[in-house]
């Protein structure tokens, strides 16, 4: 299926230059002279790298048919994470390499969205933030309040983040999945 470049939307999957990828962002540009351009930021399914592709506003772009499925994280084992389709109760395993850094934000029972192209999983979409419990954190140094001090805290998924001194084990924190930073208490 093809569409005109001006009709592209974030989240669509397209074919370009022999590759397939997902559109992460769009920027419509109208230079002083000439035709309007569409600058699309695209993440390649093959390489995982992001690049900007320019299309003429009237250029035809091939849109790839996709399927988005919500899967629930069941359990992990060395090298593999297993997810269950809540409609069919079918379990699917994804390798650590495929899941990548997303495994730092996924806990048992959590639903995530997986993007499939032609029956093959190509990416995992996480929410912009998740709530995770602090399992270990050192005590802050008394009197150290200059320049917004932080300390490391280990969360229930095993990831370590920098948090303010008042955070203690057992606290539930809101963590950004984009850059693994502390956003606040939940």
C-alpha positions in Angstrom: 0.0 0.0 0.0 1.4 3.4 -0.9 0.6 6.9 0.4 1.7 10.4 -0.4 4.5 11.6 1.9 2.3 14.4 3.3 -0.1 11.7 4.7 2.6 9.9 6.7 1.9 9.6 10.5 4.1 8.9 13.5 4.1 5.1 14.3 3.6 4.0 10.7 6.0 1.5 9.2 7.4 2.3 5.8 9.8 0.9 3.2 12.5 3.3 2.0 15.8 2.7 0.1 15.5 -1.1 0.4 14.9 -1.0 4.2 11.9 -1.0 6.5 11.4 1.1 9.5 9.1 2.9 11.9 8.4 6.7 11.6 9.4 8.3 14.9 8.8 11.9 13.9 7.8 14.2 11.0 8.8 17.7 10.1 7.1 19.6 7.2 9.5 22.1 5.6 8.7 24.7 3.0 11.8 26.3 1.7 11.7 29.8 0.2 12.1 28.4 -3.3 11.0 25.0 -4.6 8.6 22.4 -3.4 7.7 21.5 0.2 9.7 18.6 1.8 8.8 16.1 4.5 11.7 15.2 6.8 10.9 11.8 8.4 12.9 10.5 11.4 12.9 6.7 10.9 14.3 3.8 13.0 15.4 0.9 10.9 14.1 -2.6 11.8 17.3 -4.2 10.5 19.9 -2.0 12.2 18.0 -0.3 15.0 19.6 3.0 14.0 17.7 6.2 13.5 18.1 8.5 10.5 16.3 11.3 8.8 14.9 10.7 5.3 13.6 13.5 3.1 10.6 13.0 0.8 9.1 15.5 -1.7 5.6 16.3 -0.5 4.0 14.6 -3.5 6.3 11.5 -3.4 4.7 8.1 -3.0 5.9 6.1 0.1 5.3 2.4 0.6 3.5 1.7 3.9 4.1 -1.7 5.5 1.2 -3.6 7.0 1.8 -4.2 10.7 0.2 -5.8 13.7 0.5 -4.5 17.2 -0.2 -7.0 20.0 -0.4 -6.4 23.7 1.6 -9.1 25.5 2.0 -9.7 29.3 5.5 -10.4 30.7 5.4 -13.9 32.3 8.9 -14.8 33.3 12.6 -14.6 32.3 15.3 -17.1 32.0 19.0 -16.6 31.0 19.0 -15.3 27.5 15.2 -15.3 27.0 12.1 -13.4 28.2 8.7 -15.0 27.8 5.4 -13.1 27.1 1.8 -14.3 27.0 -1.0 -13.2 24.7 -3.9 -12.6 27.1 -6.5 -13.5 24.4 -5.1 -16.9 23.3 -2.8 -17.7 26.4 -0.1 -18.5 23.9 3.5 -17.9 25.2 6.2 -16.2 23.0 9.9 -16.0 23.9 12.1 -13.1 22.8 15.9 -13.1 23.2 17.8 -10.7 25.4 19.3 -9.1 22.2 15.8 -8.4 20.8 14.4 -7.0 24.1 17.6 -4.9 24.6 17.4 -2.2 27.3 13.6 -2.6 27.6 14.3 -5.5 30.0 15.4 -2.9 32.6 11.8 -1.7 32.8 9.7 -4.8 32.5 8.4 -6.6 35.5 6.2 -9.7 35.9 2.6 -9.2 34.9 3.3 -5.9 33.0 1.7 -5.5 29.6 3.8 -4.2 26.7 3.1 -3.6 23.1 5.0 -5.6 20.5 5.1 -4.5 16.8 4.9 -7.4 14.2 5.7 -7.0 10.5 4.9 -10.0 8.3 4.4 -12.2 11.3 7.9 -11.3 12.8 8.3 -9.2 15.9 10.4 -6.1 15.1 10.2 -3.8 18.2 8.9 -3.5 21.7 7.1 -0.3 22.7 7.3 0.7 26.3 5.3 3.5 28.0 7.2 6.7 28.5 7.5 5.9 32.3 7.1 2.9 34.6 6.7 2.5 38.3 9.3 0.3 40.0 10.1 -0.5 43.6 13.5 0.3 45.2 15.1 -2.9 46.5 18.5 -1.4 47.7 19.7 2.1 48.4 22.5 3.4 50.5 21.9 6.0 53.2 22.5 9.6 52.1 25.4 11.4 53.7 24.0 13.7 56.5 24.6 17.4 55.7 25.3 16.7 52.0 22.6 19.0 50.5 24.6 21.2 48.2 24.0 21.1 44.4 21.1 18.6 44.4 23.0 15.5 45.5 21.9 12.0 44.4 22.8 8.4 45.3 22.5 5.1 43.4 19.4 3.0 44.0 18.8 -0.6 42.7 15.2 -1.2 41.4 13.2 -4.5 41.4 14.3 -5.2 37.7 18.0 -4.9 38.7 18.6 -1.6 37.0 20.4 1.1 39.0 19.4 4.8 38.8 20.5 8.0 40.5 17.9 9.2 43.0 17.6 12.0 45.6 18.9 11.3 49.1 15.5 10.9 50.7 14.6 7.7 48.7 14.8 4.5 50.7 14.2 0.8 50.0 10.5 0.0 49.5 9.7 3.3 47.8 7.9 3.1 44.5 9.5 5.4 41.9 8.4 6.7 38.5 11.3 6.1 36.1 11.7 7.4 32.5 12.1 4.5 30.0 13.7 6.8 27.5 16.8 7.8 29.5 16.5 5.8 32.7 16.1 8.8 35.0 14.2 9.4 38.2 11.0 11.3 37.6 9.5 11.3 41.1 7.8 9.1 43.7 4.6 7.2 42.6 
